[in-house]
Amino acid sequence: MNFIERFDQGSQDRIILCYEDIGEGQPLVFIHGWPSSHLMWEPQVDFFVQQGFRSIAYDRRGFGMSSRPLHGYDYDTLADDLNDILVQLDLHQVILVGFSMGGGEVARYFTRYGSSRIHKVVLLSSVTPYMLKTADNPDGLEAKVFNEMIDGLVSDRPAFLESFFNDFFGVNLVNKPVSKAMLEYQMSIALTASPIATKQCVKAFSETDFRDDLANISVPTLIVHGDADKIVPEDISANVACTLIANCQFILYPGAPHGLFLTHKERLNNDLLLFFRDSL
């Protein structure tokens, strides 16, 4: 693993962000979802290196092998972390790929740093534009949904995550799109995360309004979502997000759950490749 070092402006905490950097060519930067790490991107990293791209996937603070501070899980700070990855690695013509919670970093990045380093964007099963039900977002999810997530994490984090990953990958009595071994592996990744980060990020991705941020995305954008997503329903996320981004394509996967990066990896990789190579 490689790492960069940065200092939070407010707390002056020294933050280490660990990342994997493989291959040569146009850089792809993968931002993982909650509550995983860069390891979730294995099916994409391997594929795109073989297609002639440079694949970079990093661990968000509090997850994987990165630092586990008490603070800094708001999206302004998380977007600053992403920017430091791009700046310290001197990346240009970047394609940002954000999954679920990671779509929030992508959106907030454009508000804080603009598009000069970015060529294209992909939002996969993304939490954008706004998850929480409020007076001006009446179609969002009730606050109790997220409060119950936090309560479950506090009460019995492994048991909560076991149930969560069944929904994440669409596993039930008759449908098993991933193996038991894969479920256990994904659980093991999630359990390495900081409990503090895991809880605080639930608040961040549920309470942050990205509607203005999406309007700032000025590069070609691909949204991919599954219509069987029980974690981030497409009617409050992808359907709305694509109306807020000026240059947007939207592909809906019938029957796909939240974790389509794995359950639909062959189709997803091919769709992404077409988008990456499109000269428009």
Summary of the structure (lengths in Angstrom):
residues: 280
radius of gyration: 17.3
end to end distance: 34.3
largest distance: 50.8
contacts: 987
relative contact order: 0.16
helix: 42%
strand: 19%
